[in-house]
Amino acid sequence: MNEFHMWLAFIGLGIVTLCTRSFFLLLGARFQLPASVQEYLKYAPIAALIAIVIPEVFYIRDPTTTLYTFQWQWPQLIATISAVLTCVITKSVLITIFGGIAVYSLLKIFLPVI
């Protein structure tokens, strides 16, 4: 693949990305989604967040093997539990983020390396 083909691929992918992402912005007033689809799309952000967070919290690769292991002393798990509790108690996103980061940082500093 020479340089011309690489630039052609970049430009083509950019055009495809622009068209797919701007479709609802440009034609949103003329294109109405069914109510059932709109109802299901309300859950898309939380589903995406869960898909990112759950593997990061529970499925950590053991550096000594090629397997995934689970230990209750993982800073990720304890910080996630504390962040969820902070969110339930305070109902503040900012306090939840700072609290989770603070707990995770303290655990990384004071817990022995697993």
N, C-alpha and C positions, 0 to 999 in steps of 0.2 A: 504494500500500500504506500503510494507516494504522498507527498505533501498536499497535492491537489485533492486527492480522494479523502484525506483526513479533514481538510477544511470543508469539503462538500458534505461529509458526514456530520460535522459540527453544526453547520448552517441548517442542514435538513432536520437534525434532532432539535435544534432551537425553534424552528418553524413549527414542528409537530407539537412541542411542548407549549409554545405560545398559543396555538390554536386550541389545544385541549383545555388549557387552564383559563383561557379568556372566553370560552364558549358561553358560559352562564352569565358572565359579566356583560357581554355584548348583546346576547339574545335573551337574557333573563326575563325581561318584561313581556316578551312575545312567546316564551316557552314556559309552560306551567307543568311542574311535576305533579303526579297524582298524590293525593293526601297520604296514602299508605307509604309511598316512597319517602315523602318528607318526614313522616313519623320515624321511619327506620334510620334516616340520615341524622336524626338528633343524637343517636347513640354512636355515631362514627368516631367523634373525637375521643370519647372515653375508651372505646375499643382499641383505637390506635395507641393511646397512652398505656393501656394495660399490656398490649402486645410488645411495647418497648420495655416497660418496667419489670414485668414478671420474669423474663429470662435473665435480666440483669441481677435480680434479687435472689432467685432460687437456683438457677443453673449456672454455677460457677465451675469452671474447669480447674481440676486439681493440678497444680504445676508439676507434681511428681509423677503423675500418670496421664493417660489420655482420657480418663473417665471424668464424668461430672459427679461431684459429691455434694452432700448436704451436711452442714454442721450448724448448730444453733448459735455458735459464737461469731458468725460472720457479721462484720460491721454493717454490711448492706441490709441484712434482715432486721437487725436491731434498730438501725436508723429508719428503715421503712415503717416498722411498727410504731416507733416514736413519732414519726411524721404523721401517720394516720391518726394517732391519738391527739396530737396537737391540732390537726385539722378539725377533728370532731369537737374538741373543747373550744377552740378559739374561733373557728369558721373564717380564718384569715389566711389567704394564700401566701402572703408575704411572711408572716410569722411561721407558717408551716415550712416554707422553703428554708428560711434561716435556721429554724429549729432542727430540721433534718440534716442540714449541712453541718451544724455545730455538733450534733450527736455523732454523725459519721466521722467527722474530723477527730473528735476526742477519742472515739473507739479505735481509729487507725493509729493514733499516737500511743494509747495506753494498753491496748490488747496485744498479746504476743502474735507474731506472724503465724498464720495457720497454713 
